[in-house]
Amino acid sequence: MRNDCSLNTFTFPKAFAEAPCLNRTAAISCSQSRAGLPAFFLRRLVLLLSFLVPLSGVGQSLIAVSAQQCVWKAGDDLEWAAPNLNEEDWHSLSDSKPDAAQVWLRCQVNLGTLKGVAQPAIQVSIPAAYEVFAQGVKIGSAGNVASGHYSEAVARTYPLPQLALVQQSAEIALRITERSQIATWLTDAGMFDLIAAGDTQTLALRRDSQVLNGISERWVNALCYGAVGVVGLVLLGMFLSDRARLELLLLSLACIGLAALRLNTLAWSAQADYPEYAERAIWCIGQAAVVAQTLAFFALAGRRVPSLFLVVIGIALLLPVTRTAAIALPPTEAFTLDWIDLNILSPLTVLNLLVATIAPLAAFWPLNKVPGRLQRLAALSLFWGAIDFAWFVLQMTHIAWLGLPNLYVWTGALLNLRAFITASVIVALLALLFREQRQMTEERALLVGEMASAREIQQYLIPESLPKTPGLAIESAYRPSREVGGDFFQVLPDARDGSTLIVVGDVAGKGLRAGMLAALIVGSIRTASKFTTQPSEILALLNDRLQGRGLVTCQALRVHQNGVVELANAGHLPPYVDGKELPVEAALPLGAVPGIVFRTLRLQFAEDESMLLISDGVLEARNREGELFGFERTRAISRQSAQFIAEAAQLFGQDDDITVLTLKFEAKKPVPHKLAI
């Protein structure tokens, strides 16, 4: 079933054995060099030289175990650690791989050549939780065999007992708990490198070589994506200074996720001592970057995400979700879930990622209609997508049933090339976005100045102090929801007959446009009042002036000295008289239809009777629960002062401009005659 005598050897260069102060174990046992350098640094110097000096001669040998020397069996029984076990029902590792969460691995190794070694040890490089036995004696463990969790520092060295060196063929047994079906501790083409024996410090050098190899293969990739991560942090800072730009947040999340994914791979390759579940969690965060990247392209283009890409996003989240969930599951359930990931979700994800790479093309299509300011952003986004598309096509070439030429052997070089190009594209994107951000900041600063000027002009149109109105006490409160409001009111006493014209209105919409239209209306009111004193005629003139310019609700009333009120309404809220809503005939707002005839309502003010005029900003004030201030609350406080009503609505939750006017009729008192003496 297995060849007990087959050995693989790893030899150091002869130059190491001949070097000054180096013994047959590559001089790692020297505590210091002649210059007094610590052995730690000397060992790494020797390691570096191993890549510069060609292999020649025979130095210290390491015993490496081949797959033909090992058998495996699913299950968990501590009796399987015993030497001389009957292995008839065990499987050869060279013929099949373990297919269960809990397996035992038994390897026969000739350790006789290590009898003269000062510190004989065995090194195990299995990314899984395990316990290791030599001739039935437990000599060490890694991770937790109950949960299956382990550290990514996988190459671990354990001292060998003398009992294992006595026998011609020693039995090394491993009790393994594996949470993944991928079996990453088994490599292809018979390259079996999970167990080696030798001197302790020689094995330490072997591990350092593995670490250096891992770093040397991925440092370019990690450096490029480290730069991408820095760009992501800059983009996040830009978003925090301008939270209206969602594309900055999405791009920052994509960049930070990609950087986390690649740096995580570097840490794994360097055998950093951190938990395997942390490595998996970071991987899931990195995969989620695909979602942010896809959404970012559509945000840059200012377009909605099509249904196809919503499906792509959903599929892209499946694998991170299942692998995150597997962290909390027991080993057997995690192993089963990983079968679904490996055989169903992973192939589906590769195809899904291939579709995701066309997101820039879909976002900016048709390309000939991309606005000028977006053309450079579109070009960089398309280039980014093209690089990713080529990469995922390469990933698919090693799938045999597709019948494609296998280009997967170029993965390492192309991975670094992809990293460099991706980093360059993202840095260029940052430069464009930063330039655009600066331009927008300057434009907004200019707009703020213009808004301040508009606000200042509006203060002249919205009177802060009201004119004297004999026989009529008027209070006002005006609270715009923005710098420039769309509400307006005018109080115009008429010296010809002592009456007072009062006009209150609300322009549909908010902001500068509404404020400018309100300014136009105020000017028109003052002009119209010179030609007519009738509220209905004033509204008719305003309606003709506003055709095609917007909709405005408005209410005009004239209060005579004797308390007679003439009122005309154009879709505005009815007034309250002594706490009761005045029945006013409904009418269309100004600007809706030309030639509207507005009817006049006449009523008599009694002495000390009050009237409340408001805009819909009072009724539509909304609290955090979404509840409106409403008619009942307004009616309940309708006899209060204008300031009280405005503050009550504002504190409740202002959502629109608030205008409040209160009128109180005061009868003219006769002047007493002086008595002649």
C-alpha positions as CSV (number, residue, x, y, z in Angstrom):
1,M,0.0,0.0,0.0
2,R,2.9,2.3,0.6
3,N,6.6,2.3,0.0
4,D,8.3,2.5,3.5
5,C,11.8,3.1,2.1
6,S,11.2,6.0,-0.4
7,L,12.8,9.2,0.8
8,N,13.0,12.7,-0.6
9,T,16.0,14.8,0.5
10,F,16.5,18.5,0.6
11,T,20.2,19.5,0.5
12,F,21.9,22.8,1.3
13,P,24.7,24.1,-0.9
14,K,28.2,22.7,-0.3
15,A,29.4,26.3,0.1
16,F,27.5,26.5,3.3
17,A,29.3,23.5,4.8
18,E,32.7,25.1,3.8
19,A,31.9,28.5,5.1
20,P,33.9,29.8,8.2
21,C,32.3,29.0,11.5
22,L,29.6,26.9,9.8
23,N,29.3,23.2,10.9
24,R,27.5,20.4,9.1
25,T,24.1,21.7,10.2
26,A,24.7,24.9,8.2
27,A,26.3,26.7,11.1
28,I,23.0,27.7,12.5
29,S,24.1,26.4,15.9
30,C,26.8,29.0,16.1
31,S,25.5,31.4,18.8
32,Q,27.4,34.3,17.3
33,S,29.7,35.1,14.4
34,R,33.2,36.4,14.9
35,A,31.8,39.9,14.7
36,G,29.4,39.2,17.5
37,L,26.2,39.2,15.4
38,P,23.3,37.3,16.9
39,A,22.5,34.0,15.4
40,F,19.1,35.2,14.4
41,F,20.6,37.7,11.9
42,L,23.3,35.3,10.8
43,R,20.6,32.7,10.0
44,R,18.8,35.1,7.8
45,L,22.1,36.1,6.1
46,V,22.7,32.4,5.3
47,L,19.2,32.2,4.0
48,L,19.7,35.1,1.7
49,L,23.0,33.6,0.4
50,S,21.1,30.4,-0.4
51,F,19.4,32.3,-3.2
52,L,22.6,33.7,-4.5
53,V,25.0,30.7,-4.4
54,P,24.2,27.9,-6.8
55,L,23.5,24.4,-5.4
56,S,26.6,22.3,-5.5
57,G,27.8,19.4,-3.3
58,V,26.0,17.9,-0.4
59,G,25.5,19.7,2.9
60,Q,23.2,18.8,5.7
61,S,20.3,16.6,4.5
62,L,16.6,16.9,5.5
63,I,14.3,14.0,5.5
64,A,11.2,14.9,3.5
65,V,8.2,12.6,3.5
66,S,6.5,11.6,0.2
67,A,2.9,10.9,-0.4
68,Q,3.8,7.2,-1.1
69,Q,4.9,6.9,2.6
70,C,1.5,7.9,4.0
71,V,-2.0,6.5,4.4
72,W,-5.2,8.1,5.7
73,K,-8.5,7.1,7.2
74,A,-11.6,9.1,8.1
75,G,-12.7,9.2,11.7
76,D,-11.2,9.8,15.1
77,D,-9.7,7.1,17.3
78,L,-6.7,7.7,19.5
79,E,-5.8,4.0,19.1
80,W,-4.7,4.9,15.5
81,A,-1.7,6.7,17.0
82,A,-0.2,3.3,18.0
83,P,2.8,1.9,16.1
84,N,2.4,-1.4,14.1
85,L,-1.3,-0.7,13.4
86,N,-3.1,-2.9,10.9
87,E,-3.6,-0.5,7.9
88,E,-5.4,-2.8,5.5
89,D,-8.5,-0.6,5.3
90,W,-6.6,2.7,5.1
91,H,-6.3,4.7,1.9
92,S,-3.0,5.6,0.1
93,L,-2.5,9.3,0.1
94,S,-0.9,9.1,-3.3
95,D,-4.2,7.7,-4.7
96,S,-6.8,9.8,-3.0
97,K,-7.3,12.8,-0.7
98,P,-9.1,12.9,2.6
99,D,-12.8,13.5,2.3
100,A,-13.9,14.1,5.9
101,A,-13.6,16.7,8.5
102,Q,-11.8,14.4,10.9
103,V,-9.0,12.2,9.5
104,W,-5.9,10.4,10.7
105,L,-2.7,10.4,8.7
106,R,0.1,7.8,9.2
107,C,3.5,8.0,7.6
108,Q,6.5,5.6,8.0
109,V,9.8,7.5,8.0
110,N,13.4,6.3,8.4
111,L,14.8,8.6,11.1
112,G,18.0,6.6,11.6
113,T,20.1,9.2,9.9
114,L,19.2,11.7,12.7
115,K,20.8,9.7,15.6
116,G,23.9,11.8,15.6
117,V,22.0,15.1,15.4
118,A,22.1,17.3,18.5
119,Q,18.5,18.5,18.3
120,P,16.4,16.2,16.2
121,A,13.0,17.4,15.4
122,I,10.1,17.0,13.0
123,Q,8.4,19.9,11.2
124,V,4.7,19.8,10.2
125,S,3.3,22.2,7.6
126,I,-0.5,21.5,7.6
127,P,-3.0,24.4,7.6
128,A,-5.4,22.6,9.9
129,A,-5.8,21.8,13.6
130,Y,-3.9,18.6,14.5
131,E,-2.0,16.6,17.1
132,V,1.2,14.8,16.1
133,F,2.4,11.5,17.5
134,A,5.8,9.7,17.1
135,Q,5.8,6.0,17.8
136,G,2.5,6.4,19.7
137,V,3.8,9.3,21.8
138,K,2.2,12.7,21.5
139,I,4.9,15.2,20.8
140,G,2.9,18.4,20.0
141,S,-0.3,20.0,18.5
142,A,-1.4,23.0,16.6
143,G,-4.8,24.7,16.9
144,N,-7.9,23.1,18.5
145,V,-8.8,19.6,17.2
146,A,-12.3,20.0,18.7
147,S,-13.2,23.1,16.8
148,G,-10.8,22.8,13.9
149,H,-9.6,26.4,14.3
150,Y,-5.8,27.0,13.9
151,S,-3.2,29.7,13.3
152,E,-1.9,30.6,9.9
153,A,1.7,30.1,11.1
154,V,1.5,26.6,9.8
155,A,5.1,25.4,9.8
156,R,5.7,24.2,13.3
157,T,8.6,22.2,14.7
158,Y,8.4,19.5,17.4
159,P,11.4,17.8,19.2
160,L,11.6,14.1,18.4
161,P,11.9,11.6,21.3
162,Q,14.9,9.2,21.2
163,L,12.4,6.3,21.0
164,A,11.5,7.4,17.4
165,L,15.2,7.4,16.4
166,V,15.8,3.8,17.6
167,Q,13.6,2.1,15.1
168,Q,14.7,1.7,11.5
169,S,11.2,2.9,10.4
170,A,9.4,5.2,12.7
171,E,5.6,5.8,12.6
172,I,4.5,9.5,12.5
173,A,0.7,9.8,13.0
174,L,-1.4,13.0,12.8
175,R,-4.9,13.5,14.1
176,I,-6.3,16.2,11.9
177,T,-9.5,18.3,12.0
178,E,-10.1,19.9,8.7
179,R,-12.9,22.5,8.2
180,S,-12.3,23.0,4.4
181,Q,-12.7,20.6,1.5
182,I,-10.0,22.3,-0.5
183,A,-7.3,20.3,1.4
184,T,-4.8,23.0,1.0
185,W,-2.2,21.0,2.8
186,L,-2.0,18.6,-0.1
187,T,-0.3,19.9,-3.3
188,D,-0.6,18.6,-6.8
189,A,1.8,16.5,-8.9
190,G,3.1,14.5,-6.0
191,M,4.8,17.5,-4.4
192,F,4.2,16.4,-0.9
193,D,5.9,18.7,1.6
194,L,3.9,18.6,4.8
195,I,6.4,16.7,7.0
196,A,10.2,17.0,7.2
197,A,12.7,15.9,9.8
198,G,16.1,17.2,10.7
199,D,18.1,19.3,13.1
200,T,15.9,21.9,14.9
201,Q,17.7,25.0,13.6
202,T,18.0,23.5,10.1
203,L,14.2,23.1,10.1
204,A,13.9,26.7,11.3
205,L,16.0,27.7,8.2
206,R,13.6,25.7,6.1
207,R,10.6,27.5,7.5
208,D,12.4,30.9,6.9
209,S,12.9,29.8,3.3
210,Q,9.2,29.1,2.9
211,V,8.3,32.5,4.4
212,L,10.8,34.3,2.2
213,N,9.5,32.5,-0.9
214,G,6.0,33.4,0.0
215,I,6.9,37.1,0.5
216,S,9.1,37.2,-2.6
217,E,6.2,36.0,-4.8
218,R,3.7,38.5,-3.5
219,W,5.5,41.6,-2.3
220,V,4.9,43.5,-5.6
221,N,1.2,42.6,-5.5
222,A,1.0,43.6,-1.8
223,L,2.8,46.9,-2.4
224,C,0.6,47.9,-5.3
225,Y,-2.6,47.1,-3.4
226,G,-1.2,48.8,-0.3
227,A,-1.1,51.9,-2.4
228,V,-4.7,51.2,-3.4
229,G,-5.6,51.0,0.3
230,V,-4.1,54.4,0.9
231,V,-6.1,55.8,-2.0
232,G,-9.2,54.2,-0.4
233,L,-8.5,56.1,2.8
234,V,-8.0,59.4,0.9
235,L,-11.3,58.8,-0.9
236,L,-13.0,58.1,2.5
237,G,-11.7,61.4,3.8
238,M,-13.0,63.2,0.7
239,F,-16.5,61.6,1.3
240,L,-16.6,62.6,4.9
241,S,-16.0,66.2,3.8
242,D,-18.7,65.9,1.2
243,R,-21.3,63.2,2.1
244,A,-23.4,64.0,-0.9
245,R,-20.9,62.2,-3.2
246,L,-21.8,58.5,-2.7
247,E,-19.4,57.5,-5.4
248,L,-16.5,58.5,-3.2
249,L,-17.7,56.2,-0.4
250,L,-18.2,53.3,-2.8
251,L,-14.8,53.7,-4.4
252,S,-13.2,53.9,-1.0
253,L,-14.8,50.7,0.2
254,A,-13.8,49.0,-3.0
255,C,-10.2,50.1,-2.6
256,I,-9.9,49.3,1.1
257,G,-11.5,45.9,0.5
258,L,-9.1,45.0,-2.3
259,A,-6.1,46.1,-0.2
260,A,-7.3,44.0,2.7
261,L,-7.7,41.0,0.4
262,R,-4.2,41.2,-1.0
263,L,-2.4,42.1,2.3
264,N,-4.3,39.2,3.8
265,T,-2.8,37.0,1.2
266,L,0.7,38.3,1.9
267,A,0.2,37.7,5.6
268,W,-1.0,34.1,4.9
269,S,2.0,33.5,2.6
270,A,4.4,34.8,5.3
271,Q,2.8,32.5,7.8
272,A,1.8,35.3,10.1
273,D,0.6,34.1,13.5
274,Y,-3.1,35.0,13.4
275,P,-6.3,32.8,13.5
276,E,-7.5,31.1,10.4
277,Y,-11.0,32.4,11.0
278,A,-9.7,36.0,11.0
279,E,-8.0,35.3,7.6
280,R,-11.3,34.0,6.3
281,A,-13.2,37.0,7.6
282,I,-10.8,39.4,6.0
283,W,-11.1,37.4,2.8
284,C,-14.9,37.8,2.9
285,I,-14.6,41.6,3.4
286,G,-12.3,41.7,0.4
287,Q,-14.7,39.8,-1.8
288,A,-17.4,42.2,-0.8
289,A,-15.3,44.9,-2.5
290,V,-16.7,43.6,-5.8
291,V,-20.1,44.9,-4.7
292,A,-18.8,48.4,-3.8
293,Q,-16.8,48.5,-7.1
294,T,-19.8,47.6,-9.2
295,L,-22.0,50.2,-7.5
296,A,-19.3,52.8,-7.8
297,F,-19.2,52.7,-11.6
298,F,-23.0,53.5,-11.8
299,A,-22.6,56.2,-9.1
300,L,-19.8,57.8,-11.1
301,A,-22.0,57.8,-14.2
302,G,-25.0,59.1,-12.2
303,R,-27.2,56.2,-13.3
304,R,-29.4,53.6,-11.6
305,V,-28.1,50.1,-11.2
306,P,-29.8,47.8,-13.8
307,S,-31.5,44.6,-12.6
308,L,-28.8,42.4,-14.1
309,F,-26.1,43.9,-11.9
310,L,-28.4,43.7,-8.8
311,V,-28.4,40.0,-9.4
312,V,-24.6,40.0,-9.9
313,I,-24.3,41.8,-6.5
314,G,-26.5,39.2,-4.8
315,I,-24.5,36.3,-6.2
316,A,-21.2,38.1,-5.2
317,L,-22.4,38.2,-1.6
318,L,-23.3,34.5,-1.5
319,L,-19.8,33.1,-1.0
320,P,-18.7,35.7,1.6
321,V,-21.9,35.0,3.5
322,T,-21.6,31.2,3.5
323,R,-17.9,31.3,4.4
324,T,-18.6,33.8,7.2
325,A,-21.3,31.6,8.5
326,A,-19.0,28.5,8.4
327,I,-16.7,30.2,11.0
328,A,-19.3,29.6,13.7
329,L,-20.3,26.1,12.6
330,P,-18.8,22.8,14.1
331,P,-16.1,21.2,11.9
332,T,-18.4,18.6,10.2
333,E,-21.1,21.1,9.3
334,A,-18.4,23.6,8.1
335,F,-16.8,20.9,6.0
336,T,-20.2,20.1,4.4
337,L,-20.9,23.7,3.7
338,D,-17.5,24.1,2.2
339,W,-18.3,21.4,-0.3
340,I,-21.2,23.6,-1.5
341,D,-18.8,26.6,-1.7
342,L,-16.2,24.7,-3.6
343,N,-18.4,22.8,-6.1
344,I,-21.3,25.2,-6.7
345,L,-20.7,28.7,-5.4
346,S,-17.0,29.1,-6.4
347,P,-17.5,28.3,-10.1
348,L,-20.6,30.4,-10.1
349,T,-18.7,33.3,-8.5
350,V,-16.0,33.2,-11.1
351,L,-18.6,33.5,-13.9
352,N,-20.4,36.2,-11.9
353,L,-17.2,38.2,-11.4
354,L,-16.7,38.0,-15.2
355,V,-20.1,39.6,-15.7
356,A,-19.3,42.2,-13.0
357,T,-16.3,43.4,-15.1
358,I,-18.6,44.8,-17.8
359,A,-20.3,47.1,-15.2
360,P,-18.2,50.2,-16.4
361,L,-19.4,49.6,-20.0
362,A,-23.0,49.3,-18.9
363,A,-22.7,52.4,-16.7
364,F,-21.3,54.7,-19.3
365,W,-23.1,53.3,-22.4
366,P,-23.6,54.7,-25.0
367,L,-20.0,55.9,-24.9
368,N,-20.4,58.6,-27.5
369,K,-22.9,60.4,-25.3
370,V,-20.8,60.5,-22.1
371,P,-20.7,64.2,-20.9
372,G,-17.4,65.9,-21.3
373,R,-16.6,66.1,-17.6
374,L,-17.1,62.3,-17.3
375,Q,-15.1,61.2,-20.3
376,R,-11.8,60.7,-18.5
377,L,-13.5,59.0,-15.6
378,A,-15.3,56.7,-18.0
379,A,-12.1,55.9,-19.8
380,L,-10.3,54.9,-16.6
381,S,-13.3,52.9,-15.4
382,L,-13.5,51.0,-18.7
383,F,-9.7,50.3,-18.5
384,W,-10.1,49.0,-14.9
385,G,-13.0,46.7,-16.0
386,A,-11.0,45.5,-19.0
387,I,-8.1,44.5,-16.8
388,D,-10.4,42.6,-14.4
389,F,-12.1,40.9,-17.4
390,A,-8.8,39.6,-18.8
391,W,-7.9,38.3,-15.3
392,F,-11.0,36.3,-14.8
393,V,-10.8,34.9,-18.4
394,L,-7.3,33.7,-17.4
395,Q,-8.8,32.2,-14.2
396,M,-11.1,30.1,-16.4
397,T,-8.5,28.7,-18.7
398,H,-7.5,26.0,-16.3
399,I,-11.0,24.5,-16.2
400,A,-10.4,21.5,-18.4
401,W,-13.9,21.0,-19.7
402,L,-14.0,24.4,-21.3
403,G,-11.3,23.3,-23.7
404,L,-9.3,26.6,-23.5
405,P,-5.5,26.9,-23.8
406,N,-4.3,26.7,-20.2
407,L,-2.7,30.1,-19.5
408,Y,-2.9,29.6,-15.7
409,V,0.8,29.0,-15.5
410,W,1.3,32.7,-16.1
411,T,-0.8,33.6,-13.0
412,G,2.1,34.9,-10.9
413,A,3.5,37.3,-13.4
414,L,0.1,38.4,-14.6
415,L,-1.2,38.9,-11.0
416,N,1.7,41.4,-10.4
417,L,1.0,43.1,-13.7
418,R,-2.7,43.3,-12.9
419,A,-1.9,44.8,-9.5
420,F,0.4,47.5,-11.0
421,I,-2.1,48.5,-13.7
422,T,-5.0,48.5,-11.2
423,A,-3.1,50.7,-8.8
424,S,-2.1,53.1,-11.6
425,V,-5.7,53.3,-12.7
426,I,-7.0,53.9,-9.2
427,V,-4.4,56.6,-8.5
428,A,-5.4,58.3,-11.8
429,L,-9.0,58.1,-10.7
430,L,-8.2,59.7,-7.4
431,A,-6.4,62.6,-9.2
432,L,-9.5,63.2,-11.4
433,L,-11.9,62.9,-8.5
434,F,-9.7,65.2,-6.3
435,R,-9.7,67.8,-9.1
436,E,-13.4,67.5,-9.5
437,Q,-13.9,67.8,-5.7
438,R,-11.8,71.0,-5.7
439,Q,-13.8,72.5,-8.5
440,M,-17.1,71.6,-6.8
441,T,-15.8,73.1,-3.5
442,E,-15.0,76.3,-5.3
443,E,-18.4,76.3,-7.1
444,R,-20.2,75.6,-3.8
445,A,-18.3,78.4,-2.1
446,L,-19.4,80.7,-4.9
447,L,-23.0,79.4,-4.5
448,V,-22.9,80.0,-0.7
449,G,-21.9,83.6,-1.4
450,E,-24.7,84.0,-3.9
451,M,-27.2,82.4,-1.5
452,A,-26.1,84.7,1.2
453,S,-26.7,87.7,-1.1
454,A,-30.1,86.3,-2.1
455,R,-30.9,85.8,1.6
456,E,-29.9,89.4,2.3
457,I,-32.1,90.6,-0.6
458,Q,-35.0,88.6,0.6
459,Q,-34.7,90.2,4.1
460,Y,-35.6,93.4,2.4
461,L,-38.7,91.8,0.8
462,I,-39.8,90.0,4.0
463,P,-40.3,92.8,6.5
464,E,-38.6,92.2,9.9
465,S,-40.6,95.1,11.4
466,L,-44.2,95.7,10.3
467,P,-45.6,99.1,9.4
468,K,-48.1,100.9,11.6
469,T,-51.7,99.7,11.0
470,P,-54.2,101.8,13.1
471,G,-56.9,99.6,14.5
472,L,-55.1,96.4,13.6
473,A,-52.4,94.6,15.7
474,I,-50.3,92.4,13.5
475,E,-47.5,89.9,14.6
476,S,-45.4,87.9,12.1
477,A,-42.9,85.1,12.2
478,Y,-40.9,83.8,9.3
479,R,-38.6,80.7,9.5
480,P,-37.2,79.6,6.1
481,S,-36.1,75.9,6.0
482,R,-33.0,76.9,3.9
483,E,-30.9,79.9,3.3
484,V,-33.5,81.3,0.9
485,G,-37.2,80.5,1.4
486,G,-40.2,80.2,-0.9
487,D,-42.7,81.7,1.5
488,F,-43.6,85.4,1.4
489,F,-45.9,87.9,3.0
490,Q,-46.6,91.7,2.6
491,V,-48.4,94.1,4.9
492,L,-49.3,97.3,3.0
493,P,-51.3,100.1,4.8
494,D,-53.3,102.3,2.4
495,A,-53.2,105.9,3.5
496,R,-56.1,106.8,1.2
497,D,-58.8,105.0,3.2
498,G,-56.9,103.7,6.3
499,S,-57.3,100.0,5.2
500,T,-54.5,97.4,5.2
501,L,-53.7,95.0,2.4
502,I,-52.2,91.7,3.6
503,V,-50.9,89.0,1.2
504,V,-49.5,85.6,2.3
505,G,-48.2,83.0,-0.1
506,D,-46.0,79.9,-0.7
507,V,-44.1,79.1,-3.8
508,A,-44.1,75.4,-4.8
509,G,-40.5,74.0,-4.3
510,K,-37.6,75.1,-2.2
511,G,-34.3,76.8,-2.5
512,L,-32.9,79.6,-4.6
513,R,-35.4,79.2,-7.5
514,A,-38.4,79.4,-5.1
515,G,-36.8,82.4,-3.3
516,M,-36.3,84.3,-6.6
517,L,-39.9,83.6,-7.7
518,A,-41.0,84.8,-4.3
519,A,-39.1,88.0,-4.8
520,L,-40.8,88.5,-8.2
521,I,-44.2,88.1,-6.6
522,V,-43.5,90.6,-3.8
523,G,-42.6,93.2,-6.4
524,S,-45.7,92.4,-8.4
525,I,-47.9,92.7,-5.3
526,R,-46.5,96.2,-4.6
527,T,-47.1,97.2,-8.2
528,A,-50.6,95.8,-8.3
529,S,-51.7,97.5,-5.1
530,K,-51.1,100.8,-6.7
531,F,-53.7,100.0,-9.4
532,T,-56.4,98.2,-7.4
533,T,-57.5,97.7,-3.8
534,Q,-59.5,94.5,-4.5
535,P,-57.9,91.2,-3.3
536,S,-59.5,89.2,-6.1
537,E,-58.1,91.6,-8.7
538,I,-54.7,91.5,-7.2
539,L,-54.7,87.7,-7.3
540,A,-55.9,87.8,-10.9
541,L,-53.0,90.1,-11.9
542,L,-50.5,87.8,-10.1
543,N,-51.9,84.8,-11.8
544,D,-51.4,86.3,-15.3
545,R,-47.8,87.3,-14.4
546,L,-46.9,83.7,-13.1
547,Q,-48.1,81.8,-16.2
548,G,-45.3,79.3,-17.1
549,R,-43.1,80.3,-14.2
550,G,-44.4,78.0,-11.4
551,L,-47.2,77.4,-9.0
552,V,-47.9,79.6,-6.0
553,T,-50.6,79.3,-3.3
554,C,-51.7,82.7,-2.1
555,Q,-54.2,84.5,0.0
556,A,-55.0,88.3,-0.1
557,L,-57.2,90.2,2.3
558,R,-58.0,93.8,2.9
559,V,-59.0,94.9,6.4
560,H,-60.9,98.1,6.6
561,Q,-61.0,100.4,9.6
562,N,-64.5,99.4,10.5
563,G,-63.5,95.7,10.7
564,V,-64.8,94.6,7.4
565,V,-62.5,92.0,5.8
566,E,-62.4,91.2,2.0
567,L,-60.6,87.9,1.4
568,A,-59.6,86.1,-1.8
569,N,-57.9,82.7,-1.9
570,A,-55.8,80.9,-4.5
571,G,-55.3,77.4,-3.1
572,H,-53.8,78.6,0.2
573,L,-54.7,77.2,3.6
574,P,-57.8,78.9,5.1
575,P,-57.3,81.2,8.0
576,Y,-58.4,80.6,11.6
577,V,-60.7,83.0,13.3
578,D,-60.7,82.8,17.1
579,G,-59.6,79.1,16.9
580,K,-62.0,78.1,14.2
581,E,-61.1,77.4,10.6
582,L,-62.8,79.8,8.3
583,P,-64.7,78.1,5.4
584,V,-63.0,79.4,2.3
585,E,-63.9,78.3,-1.2
586,A,-61.3,76.1,-2.9
587,A,-59.4,77.5,-5.8
588,L,-56.5,76.7,-8.1
589,P,-53.0,78.1,-7.2
590,L,-51.6,81.0,-9.1
591,G,-49.9,80.1,-12.3
592,A,-52.0,77.0,-12.9
593,V,-54.5,78.2,-15.5
594,P,-54.8,81.7,-17.1
595,G,-57.9,83.8,-16.7
596,I,-59.0,82.5,-13.3
597,V,-61.8,84.5,-11.6
598,F,-61.2,84.6,-7.8
599,R,-64.2,85.1,-5.6
600,T,-64.2,87.5,-2.7
601,L,-65.4,86.5,0.8
602,R,-66.6,89.2,3.1
603,L,-66.7,89.0,6.9
604,Q,-66.9,91.4,9.8
605,F,-64.2,91.5,12.4
606,A,-65.5,91.9,15.9
607,E,-63.6,93.9,18.5
608,D,-60.6,91.9,19.9
609,E,-61.3,89.1,17.5
610,S,-58.1,87.4,16.2
611,M,-57.2,85.8,12.9
612,L,-54.3,83.4,12.1
613,L,-52.7,83.1,8.7
614,I,-50.1,80.3,8.1
615,S,-48.2,78.6,5.4
616,D,-48.2,74.8,5.1
617,G,-44.8,74.6,6.8
618,V,-46.7,74.6,10.1
619,L,-49.0,71.8,9.3
620,E,-46.3,69.7,7.6
621,A,-43.7,69.9,10.4
622,R,-42.7,66.3,11.0
623,N,-41.1,64.6,14.1
624,R,-38.6,61.7,14.0
625,E,-41.4,59.2,14.0
626,G,-42.8,60.7,10.8
627,E,-45.9,62.2,12.6
628,L,-47.2,65.5,11.2
629,F,-47.9,68.6,13.3
630,G,-51.3,68.6,11.6
631,F,-54.6,70.5,11.9
632,E,-55.5,69.6,15.5
633,R,-52.2,70.9,17.0
634,T,-52.5,74.0,14.9
635,R,-56.0,74.6,15.9
636,A,-55.2,74.1,19.6
637,I,-52.5,76.9,19.5
638,S,-54.2,79.2,16.9
639,R,-54.8,81.9,19.5
640,Q,-51.2,82.1,20.6
641,S,-48.7,84.6,19.4
642,A,-47.0,84.2,15.9
643,Q,-43.6,83.6,17.5
644,F,-45.1,80.8,19.8
645,I,-46.8,79.0,16.9
646,A,-43.7,79.2,14.6
647,E,-41.4,77.9,17.4
648,A,-43.8,75.1,18.2
649,A,-43.8,73.9,14.6
650,Q,-40.0,74.3,14.3
651,L,-39.2,72.4,17.4
652,F,-41.7,69.6,16.4
653,G,-39.6,69.1,13.2
654,Q,-39.4,71.7,10.5
655,D,-39.6,70.3,7.0
656,D,-40.6,73.4,5.0
657,D,-40.7,77.2,5.2
658,I,-42.8,78.4,8.1
659,T,-44.8,81.7,7.9
660,V,-47.2,82.8,10.6
661,L,-49.2,86.1,10.8
662,T,-51.7,86.9,13.6
663,L,-54.2,89.7,13.3
664,K,-56.2,91.3,16.0
665,F,-58.9,93.9,15.4
666,E,-58.9,96.8,17.8
667,A,-61.9,99.2,17.5
668,K,-61.1,102.8,17.2
669,K,-61.7,104.5,20.5
670,P,-63.2,108.0,20.5
671,V,-60.9,110.8,21.6
672,P,-62.3,112.5,24.8
673,H,-63.2,116.2,24.5
674,K,-61.5,118.6,26.9
675,L,-64.0,120.6,29.1
676,A,-63.7,124.3,29.1
677,I,-63.1,125.8,32.5
